[in-house]
Amino acid sequence: MIFTGNLTEDPDAALQTLTTADWSAFTPERDLPPLRAALATLERTHGITDAHHHATERIRAYGALLRHPDAHLGRVLAHALSPCGRYLAVGSTAGDFPFDEIGVLQIWEVATGRCVNVIEGVPSGVGPDIDRHMIQWSADASRIAVVHHTFMVGIWEPFGDPGDWEGEPIVEVHVSDSRPHFALAPDGRRLVMWGGWDEEDRRGRIFSLDDGEEPGALLSVETLSDEILAREPLTLDWSTWSEDGERVYGYSLEGWACSIDVASGRIAWLTDTDDPLPSWSPDEKYVAYHQDDSLVIADALTGRRLATHAAHPDATLLAWGPGGRLAVVTPADGSPETDAPTGTKGSHSAVSPQKAHPNVRDLGARPGVSIVSADDRLDDDLALALRPTGWMTPDLFSWAWSPTGDRAACLTGDGPVEIWHLGEHPERRRVIDVPEDASGLLWGADDTLVIVTSDGDDVEDSEVIQGLRFVRAETGETVGAFQFRRTPSGPKPLHEDGDDLDLEISPNPVFALDEDTWAIAFEPGLVIAPPGREADLDTQLTWSVDRRYAWPTRWGTLEIFPNVTDAADHATPPLNDLAEPFRDDEPAA
């Protein structure tokens, strides 16, 4: 690191340390997170100090850009957490005219709950229809793949400078005229795609994203048995690559799952499945599925059965956590839940669990979550009534494992999120209030939960993601809360004679500060907002460093002006040119 010494106790010593540090060697990936954490600790004890101001001046000199969260012009349809859990991608369709040509891809830093990059220019927008896994990350988060223009997949650099390529994908793949189902390889250099009218395309094609070679068939037809060929079309509705890139596995909504060896094009195993959808463990050791009134745990490499449990007939989700434990979720069905949330330790046997212990629910009889190990054990059984998954939001679930696998978060049917510790004795650790329209949650890095809201007041709005809330799982503290596509009454501040002059700037600097107020945030740090709103601005804006790290605006000073004309007198080209049409107007906030 560029600084040594304790920055968390004495403000004067912290300032001295930062003043004498070699900032020419500053590397955001190495230095910014620990510096940010240390100054946050210092702020909790001493408030904002000269050390915060000095560090912010250095961060701005490095090249930080001011970002706001209000980037989406069209419906927000898709999201994806990066494999490391540190970043969240959110994508939207193209907006109404004059935005009907492009959509937006937005990158959030989970730990800070702030937008750190905006990629405008996604051709025709994400989707435009709702589907599963429309956004996928490479293993190292250096590339991101997005379904756009209905039947195309494009590749972007999530932390690259959109100005370098005007937001266009660095490469894109087109599959006939049908919606593609695809899986991005861990290296981000290949993808397998299912779809199209040709039978071979529907069996899967592998595209190389670097050399431009013609796509190759995934399955070797001559190796397929008559029994397998009878299942035509051999199309997977969801698929993923193994971590080593040697296998592709997934499932078909027709009721089967399989694993495919990429090198040979052979199907390693194939099995029939029932609802809910099959699930592979994060370490790729196990696959879980329902079949013939049983819950099956199988070896993901060979397909061999390892354990069989009683079926959960009303379950809608199988969710593997770290350490080889599976959550079988039977959500609430809309009827009142009569039992208080209770955690018990149990084991599966021929004896009814309800008779074995008064707090263990009858499997499948009413809402709850059963925690099943890869071996033949029922570890925990929680009588929890969780919120059902909406069919219009297929990637949002009411259960999320912690990255360590010892805890889980669940969105209950009656409102709050509950944090459970799933050790030897299950224990509810915390209850977190969330918005009424919360519809799913994610557990990211730095012990941060992302609560996603999606239920609107009408049918169209219920199809989209309405907002995001970032919450500390351990404390319940909200670190960021945002609502998409708010439209305050009154004209936008850069609207003149029917033209939105903000459209000439990328990313668009205009955003809704609240339900009633428009504001503007230019990348260099000039802001137009009503006086006295600095605290509100801090909840929405951030300095973005290398388009991947957020830095609080409250630790420095923003240039804030009440109207466009006053701001132009202090701005440099081309920002000052934007104010020319407004100079004869009465100054207004």
C-alpha positions, 0 to 999 in steps of 0.5 A: 500500500502507498500508506502505512500507519494507523488512519483510524484513531488520530485525525492529525496523524491520519492527515500526516500519513496521507500527506507524506504518502507516495500518491504517484504509486496509487493503485486503486485495486490495491489501495482504495478499498483499505483506504476507504475502510480506514477513513470510514472508521475514522469518520464514525469516531471523529466525523469528516476530517481534513484527512478525508478532504485530502484523500478526496482531492488525491482521488479526484486528481487520479481521475475520478468521475462523478456518477449518479444512479438514474441511468435507465431510460427503458424498462429494467429487465435483467440483473446478474451478480458477478462471480466474485459477488462484488459487482451487480450488472443491471440492464434495460430495454430501449426507452421511448422515442427518441431513445428507441435505439439503445438500452443501458447496462449499469454496473454497481459496486455492491459493498458501497451500493453505488453505481460505478459505470454506465454503458449507454448504447446497447443496440435495441436494449436488453431483451426486449422480452423477459427471460432467464440469465440474459446477463452473464459474467466471465469468471474474472469479471473482465467481460459481460455477455448480454442478450440484446436486439431479441436474438443477439448476444453482445460482449462488453467490458463492464469496467471499460471506458464506454467513450472508447467504443461508444457503448457498442459491443466489442463482439456480438453473435447472431442466431437466426430469428429466435430468442437465444439461450446461451452460456458464456465460458469462464474465460469469456472467449467462447459461448455456447448458444441454443436457438434458431430454426436449423436443427443443428443450431437448436442442438447447440453451437459453440462460438469463438469470440476472438478469432471470428471462426465459423461456429462449431456444433456442440453435440456430435450427432453420430454419438447420440443414441436413438433414445436421445435423438427421440428427444429432439429438439435437444435444446437446453433452456438453461446451461452453464460451463464447468469451471475448467471449461471442459463441460456444459451442463443444463436442463430443458423445460421439457423435463430433462437435464444433462452434462456434455463433454465439450471436446468429444461432443458426447453426452456424459449423462442425461436424466429425466427431471420434474419440477422444480428446476434442477440445480448444480452445486457451486463446487460442481460436485452435485446436482439435485433434481426431482424425479418419480416422487423423490428428491435426488442428489447425484454426482454432477460429473457422472450422473450417478445417484448419491442420495434419495430423499422424500419429494417436496411436491410444492417446492419451487426452488432448489438452491445449493450453498457452499459446503454441499448443502441444498435448500429446498424452498416451498414458498407461501401460497398466499394463505396466512402462515399460522406458525411462527418461524421455527428452526429445528434439527431433524433427520429424514426417516420413515417416521413423520417429522411432525410426530418426531418433533412438534416444531418440525413441519410435515414435508411438502404439506405447508411452506418451509425450507428444508436444508439437505446435505449431499449425503442422506441427511435432512440437516435443518427444517425451517417453518418459514413462509417465503415470498413466491418467485414471480414468473415475470422475474425468473432470476429473483428468489426469496432465498440467498445463501451467504458466501460462507454457507453458514447463514442464509437470508430469506424474504418472508411472505409477510414482509421482512428479510430474516437472517438465519444462522444455520449451524448445529442449532438454527437461529434467527439472527436478524430481521430487516425491514424491506419495501413492500414491493421487494421481490427477491434478494442476492447476497454479495461480497462484503456481507452485503444484501441486495434487495430487488423490488419489482412489483408495480401498480400495473401489469407493465410495471410489474414486469420490471425491476423498480429499484435496489436496496443495499443492506449490511447483513450483520447490522441491517444498515442500509448503505444505498437505496434507489428507485429507477425511472422516477419522473419529477413534475416540471420540465427537465433542467436542460430542456429547451424549445422541445429539445433535451440538451442533456442527450448530447452528453454521455452518460446523461447527466440529468437525474431525479434527486427525489420524487419532486426534484430534478438535478444534474451531475457532470462527470468532472464534479459540477452539480446543479441542485437546489441549495441545502441538498448536500446530504441528499446528493451524497445518498445518490452520487459517488466518485467512481475510480477506474469505473469499479470503485466508489468514493463518498462525495461527502468526504470532499466538496462538490461544486453545486449551483442552483441553476444552469446559468450560474453553473455555466459561469464556472464551467469549462467547455463544452459544459458552459456552451450548454447554458447559452440557450438559457442565459436570457431566462430567469434563473430558477432552481 
